[in-house]
Amino acid sequence: MNRAEAIQRLKNITRSIPDYPKQGIIFRDLTTIFQDAESFSLTLDLLAKSMYDKNSKPLAFDKIAGIEARGFLLAGALAARNGGGVVLLRKPGKLPYQTRRIEYKLEYGEDALEMHLDTIEPGEKILVVDDLLATGGTAEAGCKLIEQAGGIIVKVLFLVELPDLNGRKRLEGYDLDSIIRFEGA
């Protein structure tokens, strides 16, 4: 199966739920990909093929940072396949040890991400992965949190991108790739 066929398969298996969580939104439910072994493996294959720089050289990285919660699934599986440790970027109050924190604005309010203080050493190269790029606020905060710890972002990867929400704009300056693109809200 070539890349275009693989992407189409994943788009087809993604469950789209209209008017959730509110009127006019089409929610892209990716649990259908994660629960199907072949689709999940295909997802990891496609993401792994994106772990290259602009010159088609494999990325050198120390750790893969996953953003809560589905980003954990992708980060852990990619690290197991490709090496590197896993960094958990979590919502506040979920980590048991001393944390570093960043607050950020959402469309309607504020949120925060945390990570353990000892999870990244200055100069470590970090690949960031999450399931979905929408407005980019959470991913931007995660990248800034890593950089505050002295980590160097080598790439930001997403399984799905909603380009109409302009998330890429908030992540300008980072090497960014996404596998599936769904037009519309």
DRENKOLTI-78006 format. One line per field, with one value per atom (N, C-alpha, C, O): x, y, z; residue number from 1. Coordinates in steps of 0.001 Angstrom, whole numbers, m for minus. Example, Ala and Ser with C-alpha at 12.3 -4.5 7.8 and 13.67 -1.06 7.14 Angstrom:
% DRENKOLTI-78006
east	(13190,12300,13200,14236,12850,13670,12900,13409)
north	(m5690,m4500,m3300,m3319,m2250,m1060,30,1138)
up	(7800,7800,7800,8465,7080,7140,7870,8039)
drendren	(1,1,1,1,2,2,2,2)
//
This chain:
% DRENKOLTI-78006
east	(854,0,904,1804,667,1476,973,m42,1703,1379,m38,m780,m409,m1741,m2844,m3857,m2649,m3639,m3719,m4801,m2556,m2515,m3244,m4011,m2997,m3662,m5169,m5951,m5568,m6998,m7647,m8771,m6947,m7482,m7721,m8759,m6747,m6890,m8006,m8745,m8127,m9232,m10576,m11518,m10643,m11900,m12298,m13484,m11306,m11622,m11903,m12487,m11485,m11744,m13244,m13904,m13755,m15185,m15394,m14750,m16286,m16615,m17981,m18974,m18013,m19240,m19664,m19024,m20752,m21187,m21793,m22405,m21595,m22172,m21726,m22493,m20468,m19903,m18537,m17756,m18207,m18957,m19995,m20739,m20053,m21096,m21500,m20820,m22599,m23167,m22115,m21400,m22032,m21136,m19750,m18979,m19425,m18123,m18267,m19244,m17281,m17204,m16054,m14890,m16373,m15366,m14737,m15447,m13412,m12688,m12252,m11284,m12976,m12740,m11693,m11967,m10488,m9369,m9286,m8398,m10191,m10151,m10352,m9902,m11021,m11216,m9886,m9738,m8930,m7592,m6829,m6210,m6869,m6110,m6614,m5821,m7909,m8458,m8264,m8458,m7886,m7668,m6159,m5444,m5682,m4240,m3576,m2504,m4184,m3575,m3512,m2506,m4563,m4583,m3591,m2928,m3491,m2550,m1117,m287,m829,499,807,1919,m161,m16,256,1092,m439,m219,1224,1870,1725,3096,4094,5110,3816,4687,4756,5839,3603,3558,4245,4971,4016,4683,6196,6964,6624,8062,8711,9859,7986,8523,8623,9315,7954,8039,9165,9404,9848,10909,12245,13272,12181,13344,13399,12381,14601,14713,14407,14034,14567,14240,15169,14862,16299,17247,17123,18011,16015,15717,16691,16907,17273,18140,17345,16555,17544,16828,17135,18281,16101,16284,17095,16889,18010,18714,17904,17691,17459,16679,16982,17406,16755,16972,15680,15633,14621,13342,12190,12321,11054,9826,8842,8524,8365,7407,5996,5693,5143,3745,2866,3047,1898,978,m273,m833,m700,m1844,m3071,m3369,m3762,m3518,m3142,m2296,m3749,m3454,m2036,m1495,m1434,m26,867,1936,427,1190,1260,2308,121,93,1087,1852,1059,1938,3398,4262,3684,5061,5656,6782,4898,5405,5666,6700,4735,4896,6040,6806,6162,7255,8607,9579,8682,9937,10315,11489,9332,9613,10131,11010,9606,10027,11343,12136,11573,12674,13727,14682,13563,14524,14151,13275,14828,14585,13667,12900,13757,12880,11588,11422,10671,9373,9207,9470,8766,8459,6945,6310,6370,4933,4637,5099,3863,3386,1940,1060,1700,418,m327,244,m1629,m2466,m2067,m1514,m2334,m1899,m2389,m3504,m1496,m1855,m1794,m2218,m1284,m1266,85,161,1147,2483,2869,2614,3482,3722,4975,5108,5885,7159,7140,6139,8232,8347,8190,8722,7450,7146,7541,7701,7686,7809,6454,5838,5982,4617,4598,5377,3702,3442,1934,1204,1495,69,m108,782,m1259,m1520,m3005,m3841,m3301,m4685,m5324,m4695,m6587,m7414,m8429,m8485,m9217,m10265,m11155,m11496,m11524,m12447,m11873,m12423,m10787,m10230,m8738,m8043,m8261,m6842,m6661,m7579,m5444,m5078,m3594,m2949,m3057,m1640,m1146,m1921,148,831,1969,2551,2277,3385,4217,3747,5478,6346,7281,7535,7785,8721,9964,10409,10519,11716,12904,13730,12993,14167,13970,14749,12944,12633,13476,13682,13966,14769,16032,15979,17158,18436,18689,18327,19304,19616,20400,21355,19981,20642,20065,20411,19184,18578,17674,16984,17705,16888,15568,15531,14479,13149,12256,12179,11591,10552,9219,9001,8339,7034,5978,5979,5074,4016,2676,2593,1630,274,m659,m277,m1875,m2825,m3409,m3657,m3641,m4415,m3894,m3650,m3729,m3402,m4648,m5122,m5173,m6340,m5865,m5350,m6029,m5603,m4130,m3562,m3508,m2071,m1664,m475,m2593,m2247,m1562,m572,m2074,m1483,m109,822,27,1327,2358,3514,1939,2848,3321,4509,2399,2757,3717,4686,3454,4343,5754,6730,5861,7187,7905,9099,7193,7797,8238,9290,7436,7785,9084,9954,9209,10427,11616,12689,11436,12528,12926,14106,11966,12298,13214,14031,13069,13905,15260,16117,15452,16717,16691,17714,15530,15416,15373,14989,15777,15791,14751,14857,13756,12699,13240,13627,13264,13752,12622,12838,11421,10265,9012,9051,7888,6586,5714,5529,5180,4397,2971,2720,2041,633,75,437,m806,m1522,m2508,m2564,m3297,m4332,m4119,m3715,m4396,m4375,m5704,m6234,m6222,m7413,m6933,m6929,m6527,m5860,m6707,m6154,m8016,m8866,m8794,m9233,m8247,m8134,m6776,m6520,m5906,m4646,m3659,m2918,m3629,m2691,m1235,m386,m935,449,1012,2203,144,592,1232,2237,647,1184,2482,3215,2764,3959,5008,5907,4888,5880,7263,7434,8239,9605,9979,11159,8982,9247,9083,8246,9882,9700,8466,8470,7425,6133,5644,5815,5037,4453,3177,3080,2206,992,695,1099,m4,m273,m1601,m1651,m2660,m4004,m4463,m4231,m5100,m5668,m7173,m7598,m7960,m9395,m9752,m9546,m10278,m10708,m12003,m12752,m12263,m13498,m13281,m12206,m14308,m14223,m14175,m14103)
north	(m1172,0,1240,1349,2163,3377,4389,4167,5505,6512,7069,7189,7405,7980,6988,7377,5713,4688,4512,4347,4550,4397,5557,5350,6759,7935,7846,8147,7437,7317,6270,6459,5171,4136,4711,4463,5487,6073,7118,7202,7900,8870,8147,8571,7044,6296,5656,5550,5232,4555,5561,5201,6823,7848,8128,8381,8075,8338,9847,10512,10373,11799,11981,11397,12804,13008,14466,15364,14702,16087,16707,16031,18016,18824,18386,18458,17930,17584,18247,18127,18915,19098,20207,20427,20920,21932,22029,21508,22695,22855,23393,24346,22770,23230,22609,22801,21873,21216,19768,19099,19287,17857,17289,17585,16482,15877,14689,13802,14662,13550,12583,12833,11492,10485,9495,8672,9587,8753,7432,6625,7197,5917,4749,3637,4988,3923,3484,2327,4392,4043,3284,2260,3780,3152,1756,900,1504,198,m870,m2054,m479,m1416,m1629,m704,m2826,m3097,m2731,m2126,m3082,m2791,m1284,m784,m567,884,1588,2541,1122,1731,1497,2404,289,m16,837,1344,992,1831,3284,3956,3756,5103,5274,6268,4310,4381,4341,5034,3537,3489,4860,5334,5492,6798,7877,8716,7850,8823,8606,9568,7344,7041,7539,7985,7466,7970,9487,10061,10138,11598,12022,13216,11065,11371,11586,11001,12436,12791,14307,14985,14838,16282,16669,15823,17939,18438,17896,17988,17335,16743,15223,14544,14693,13253,12430,11252,13038,12310,11991,12817,10797,10464,11490,11905,11889,12843,12225,11069,13001,12606,13185,14395,12323,12792,11919,10770,12494,11775,11244,10155,12051,11689,12132,13021,11473,11847,12323,11601,13553,14134,13928,14287,13351,13148,14074,14228,14694,15610,14844,14076,15060,14348,14439,15513,13372,12018,11100,10220,11291,10383,10539,9622,11689,11856,10882,10516,10448,9448,8122,7479,7732,6475,6507,5566,7602,7735,7850,7206,8659,8840,7528,7174,6812,5554,4520,3853,4391,3407,3782,2915,5061,5491,5326,4928,5626,5445,3968,3623,3098,1663,1170,310,1694,1291,1921,1293,3180,3959,4400,5086,4015,4407,5735,6449,6054,7305,7110,6150,8029,8022,8751,9310,8737,9385,10470,10257,11632,12762,12925,12974,13008,13203,14669,15236,15287,16652,16534,16189,16827,16513,17759,18836,17566,18598,18748,17811,19895,20161,19135,18620,18859,18010,16518,15738,16098,14667,14006,12780,14793,14231,14255,15249,13177,13057,13765,13972,14136,14725,16223,16750,16903,18337,18607,17878,19666,19932,21338,22257,21447,22720,22930,21971,24181,24453,25627,26572,25548,26677,26828,25854,28068,28360,28963,29645,28711,29230,29506,28992,30332,30724,29812,29403,29509,28773,29749,30914,29270,30112,30711,31893,29865,30298,29961,29117,30599,30356,30105,30505,29432,29138,27693,27045,27198,25848,25862,26908,24707,24601,23202,22248,23102,21815,21765,22789,20552,20342,19150,18272,19152,17987,17939,18957,16758,16626,17469,17599,18040,18871,18109,18682,16822,16045,15237,14327,15560,14746,15102,14260,16349,16793,17472,18343,17061,17700,18782,18602,19904,20938,20364,19608,20734,20276,19006,18642,18330,17125,17497,18517,16634,16844,16114,14923,16858,16342,16387,17400,15282,15176,15272,14545,16141,16325,15660,15828,14902,14224,14361,14286,14564,14580,14043,13903,13748,13158,14178,13851,15436,16374,17800,18292,18450,19870,20622,20479,21429,22272,23729,24209,24431,25831,25986,27064,24920,24925,25409,25392,25837,26389,25407,25750,24204,23210,22786,22666,22560,22158,23267,23002,24502,25639,25696,25887,25532,25540,24398,24591,23213,22077,22338,22010,22924,23248,24266,24124,25284,26305,25712,26073,24805,24147,23362,23420,22635,21866,22803,22535,23891,24843,25526,25815,25794,26376,25449,25905,24149,23165,22992,22257,23667,23550,22530,22284,21933,20974,21686,22851,20957,21474,20699,19481,21389,20744,20437,21345,19152,18785,18632,18792,18323,18214,18100,17638,18537,18392,17600,17999,16472,15561,15426,15392,15350,15134,14051,13953,13241,12269,13003,12732,13939,14656,16156,16655,16861,18320,18830,18310,19851,20562,21916,22892,21997,23201,24463,25560,24346,25537,26271,27417,25629,26260,26940,27502,26886,27651,27335,28221,26105,25738,25880,26160,25693,25830,27221,27385,28204,29586,29764,30461,29134,29247,28473,28682,27584,26742,27104,26313,28315,28752,28719,29060,28309,28202,26788,26476,25932,24527,23693,23997,22647,21669,20863,20194,20915,20336,19440,19751,18326,17421,16821,16590,16575,15867,14831,14989,13783,12680,12876,12809,13115,13231,14681,15320,15187,16541,16442,15855,17032,17130,18602,19400,18961,20331,20576,19641,21843,22187,22211,21865,22621,22747,21399,21333)
up	(0,0,0,832,m923,m967,70,729,201,1225,1050,2025,m167,m413,m35,546,m363,m6,1512,2077,2156,3609,4298,5239,3823,4401,4183,5085,2996,2719,3614,4078,3857,4759,6150,6764,6645,7974,8011,8992,6962,6897,6918,7589,6165,6082,7411,7722,8190,9454,10580,11602,10391,11404,11483,10475,12697,12902,13014,13826,12202,12239,12887,12454,13936,14700,14539,15084,13783,13570,14835,15663,14942,16028,17422,18383,17518,18822,18929,17985,19979,21221,21143,22099,19996,19851,18377,17492,18144,16805,15831,16140,14655,13606,13619,12679,14663,14772,14324,14660,13561,13236,14049,13777,15037,15908,15203,14730,15127,14501,15602,16321,15717,16754,16253,15380,16819,16384,17130,16855,18066,18787,17832,18110,16716,15723,15109,14715,15026,14535,15608,15321,16846,17932,18268,18662,18124,18509,17442,17718,16233,15137,14961,14576,15236,15243,13916,13914,12811,11508,11254,10750,11594,11393,12319,11911,13558,14490,14020,14073,13564,13037,11807,11662,10938,9751,10162,9559,11171,11701,12156,11825,12909,13407,12258,12296,11235,10049,9384,9040,9204,8540,9381,8848,10681,11548,11544,11514,11576,11553,10262,10275,9160,7883,7888,7047,8810,8943,9887,10070,10477,11430,10702,11045,9702,8897,8783,8925,8523,8356,6910,6097,6604,5270,4189,3000,4595,3647,3576,3060,4098,4092,4919,4637,5929,6856,8110,8567,8678,9919,11007,11182,11730,12819,13945,14316,14477,15694,16849,16922,17742,18891,20096,19969,21266,22522,23111,23682,22957,23565,22675,21832,22899,22210,23271,24215,23096,24044,23511,22374,24339,23986,24801,26009,24111,24777,25193,24410,26424,26998,26093,25570,25906,26385,25215,25375,24058,22944,22425,21808,22669,22305,23055,22566,24269,25024,24262,24198,23689,22932,21781,21571,21046,19883,20303,19708,21316,21764,22271,21921,23095,23637,22551,22555,21632,20557,19621,19203,19290,18411,19096,18453,20381,21117,21184,21051,21388,21433,20087,20043,19008,17661,17218,16517,17637,17070,18076,17712,19333,20355,20983,20494,22071,22775,23957,24022,24878,26036,25720,24636,26686,26511,27570,28754,27114,27988,28009,26955,29192,29330,29587,30577,28692,28881,29333,28546,30619,31241,31684,31856,31859,32444,33918,34494,34535,35913,36928,36848,37894,39015,38757,39609,37617,37279,37542,37629,37669,37850,39325,40005,39840,41275,41787,42993,40906,41336,41050,40566,41343,41084,39591,38754,39274,37871,37438,38241,36146,35443,34783,34317,34736,34271,33304,33432,32345,31455,31312,31133,31396,31195,29816,29308,29211,27873,27717,28460,26730,26478,25442,24466,25684,24746,24154,24547,23219,22644,23732,23697,24702,25757,27117,27824,27497,28813,28774,27840,29809,29950,30355,30857,30124,30538,30853,30788,31193,31518,31197,31136,30994,30837,31839,32196,32287,33207,32752,32028,33205,33031,34234,34877,34527,35639,35376,34236,36444,36325,35755,35045,36064,35655,34368,34085,33595,32420,31195,30320,31127,29984,30498,31366,29951,30253,29203,28040,29592,28608,27416,27592,26218,25007,24400,23276,25136,24563,23394,23407,22386,21191,21369,21678,21165,21475,20240,19546,19987,18977,19713,20683,19278,19929,19062,17843,19686,18927,19647,20873,18843,19377,18304,17142,18706,17765,16805,15645,17267,16463,16589,17691,15453,15419,14986,13858,15910,15605,15613,14604,16724,16786,17149,16980,17647,17921,19294,19609,20122,21424,22360,23007,22435,23340,22849,23645,21556,21007,21179,21510,20956,21140,22597,22859,23529,24948,25270,26004,24727,24969,24464,25139,23285,22735,23608,23871,24055,24919,26254,26783,26792,28056,27908,28777,26816,26537,26389,26931,25664,25458,26758,26959,27652,28956,29752,30552,29524,30215,29529,30020,28399,27678,26558,25919,26311,25210,23866,23769,22837,21474,20676,20538,20156,19379,17983,17248,17621,16287,15273,14072,15754,14865,15715,16856,15126,15764,14792,13642,15270,14428,14942,16147,13988,14315,13416,12243,13969,13155,12255,11055,12823,12076,12203,13254,11120,11125,10577,9596,11232,10759,10235,10985,8958,8451,8511,8597,8469,8508,9844,9938,10879,12193,12407,13472,11388,11355,12470,12896,12952,14005,13606,14452,12334,11863,12136,12397,12071,12267,13643,13779,14660,16025,16194,17161,15256,15351,14304,14016,13731,12747,13377,14548,12596,13088,13489,13646,13655,13970,12706,11856,12587,11520,11910,12944,11110,11462,10335,9156,10713,9724,10313,11518,9442,9832,8759,7607,9133,8224,7489,6261,8233,7669,7800,8826,6782,6837,6552,5557,7452,7262,7090,8004,5946,5701,6465,6748,6799,7512,9012,9502,9733,11195,11881,13108)
drendren	(1,1,1,1,2,2,2,2,3,3,3,3,4,4,4,4,5,5,5,5,6,6,6,6,7,7,7,7,8,8,8,8,9,9,9,9,10,10,10,10,11,11,11,11,12,12,12,12,13,13,13,13,14,14,14,14,15,15,15,15,16,16,16,16,17,17,17,17,18,18,18,18,19,19,19,19,20,20,20,20,21,21,21,21,22,22,22,22,23,23,23,23,24,24,24,24,25,25,25,25,26,26,26,26,27,27,27,27,28,28,28,28,29,29,29,29,30,30,30,30,31,31,31,31,32,32,32,32,33,33,33,33,34,34,34,34,35,35,35,35,36,36,36,36,37,37,37,37,38,38,38,38,39,39,39,39,40,40,40,40,41,41,41,41,42,42,42,42,43,43,43,43,44,44,44,44,45,45,45,45,46,46,46,46,47,47,47,47,48,48,48,48,49,49,49,49,50,50,50,50,51,51,51,51,52,52,52,52,53,53,53,53,54,54,54,54,55,55,55,55,56,56,56,56,57,57,57,57,58,58,58,58,59,59,59,59,60,60,60,60,61,61,61,61,62,62,62,62,63,63,63,63,64,64,64,64,65,65,65,65,66,66,66,66,67,67,67,67,68,68,68,68,69,69,69,69,70,70,70,70,71,71,71,71,72,72,72,72,73,73,73,73,74,74,74,74,75,75,75,75,76,76,76,76,77,77,77,77,78,78,78,78,79,79,79,79,80,80,80,80,81,81,81,81,82,82,82,82,83,83,83,83,84,84,84,84,85,85,85,85,86,86,86,86,87,87,87,87,88,88,88,88,89,89,89,89,90,90,90,90,91,91,91,91,92,92,92,92,93,93,93,93,94,94,94,94,95,95,95,95,96,96,96,96,97,97,97,97,98,98,98,98,99,99,99,99,100,100,100,100,101,101,101,101,102,102,102,102,103,103,103,103,104,104,104,104,105,105,105,105,106,106,106,106,107,107,107,107,108,108,108,108,109,109,109,109,110,110,110,110,111,111,111,111,112,112,112,112,113,113,113,113,114,114,114,114,115,115,115,115,116,116,116,116,117,117,117,117,118,118,118,118,119,119,119,119,120,120,120,120,121,121,121,121,122,122,122,122,123,123,123,123,124,124,124,124,125,125,125,125,126,126,126,126,127,127,127,127,128,128,128,128,129,129,129,129,130,130,130,130,131,131,131,131,132,132,132,132,133,133,133,133,134,134,134,134,135,135,135,135,136,136,136,136,137,137,137,137,138,138,138,138,139,139,139,139,140,140,140,140,141,141,141,141,142,142,142,142,143,143,143,143,144,144,144,144,145,145,145,145,146,146,146,146,147,147,147,147,148,148,148,148,149,149,149,149,150,150,150,150,151,151,151,151,152,152,152,152,153,153,153,153,154,154,154,154,155,155,155,155,156,156,156,156,157,157,157,157,158,158,158,158,159,159,159,159,160,160,160,160,161,161,161,161,162,162,162,162,163,163,163,163,164,164,164,164,165,165,165,165,166,166,166,166,167,167,167,167,168,168,168,168,169,169,169,169,170,170,170,170,171,171,171,171,172,172,172,172,173,173,173,173,174,174,174,174,175,175,175,175,176,176,176,176,177,177,177,177,178,178,178,178,179,179,179,179,180,180,180,180,181,181,181,181,182,182,182,182,183,183,183,183,184,184,184,184,185,185,185,185)
//
